[in-house]
């Protein structure tokens, strides 16, 4: 049974703290989350001049995962669990904050000094209550290691960051079943993608306009999927250029969510504990 779109949300460009340009379709008015997906930030695209690029210096997280996917530019990551990495175009970083990390996410020295384009995504994936205090985990997958599949007619291409598509399975290991796919559609493309019936799902178009589950979504629009076990993705042959979108989903946790800034827990008391633990230095520091 094919899914339909049950709600369309239009993201607007806004400035995040520190002056970072984002489009944020989730959360938004009327859509607090698509369980277990908590947040989607499209970073840029922004063209920074020398000395202008901004990022997020040392800050904590607890109770969920941050997933960063770069399309353009470079980011450098350091965290209190001892992980460090540099992400370039097409690279993915899947960080399980679990019981707590402090990390910094900054444009690379090269971009800081010389300027350049930054474009990418950060999404937040919730963890179930039983895993909120799990040990932090860091997975980094280089662009060349992310499976990419092209449809038989050559008109649709998918990069499989998490889950399965067109018979290919992602390398990333997720704590609960998560789908994260980046689709690039050429005019005339038409594919059917399975999405198990027990998953919630959404599509976010960030270039061109695509037909998702029978609804036309424009650049910057997120469509939340209704019930079913598959969906159609297509781009009319008359389209002027390609369309790109993320398809995201997962099995809903169906648990209470209490969020306070960088902490996402199940109860108010757990949030207060997180704040206290951070203030006491129990989430560590970046060395
Ligand atoms: Co962060």
Boltz pocket constraint, residues with backbone or C-beta under 6 A from the ligand:
constraints:
  - pocket:
      binder: B
      contacts: [[A, 56], [A, 59], [A, 60], [A, 61], [A, 66], [A, 103], [A, 105]]
      max_distance: 6.0
